[in-house]
């Protein structure tokens, strides 16, 4: 099955080519409207921030996702999820 991002990129590419051909036919001049600068945004890796929520200090609001910290380095309070 094709991913939704891949499908979106393919539809954008085909759509921009169709618009380019239609403009070329109508105005008889070469106009190229590819949306290629947006393709890297479609294929970037998604961070799942919900899978690993940050741990927060109840005293000073220090936040970290690093598992090396069990206690706040600022005031020594135990970090909460």
Secondary structure, DSSP 4 states (H G I P E B T S, - for coil): ---HHHHHHHHHHHHHHHHHHHHHHHHSS------GGGHHHHSSPPP-TTTSPPEEETTT--EE--TT-SB-TTT-PBEE-
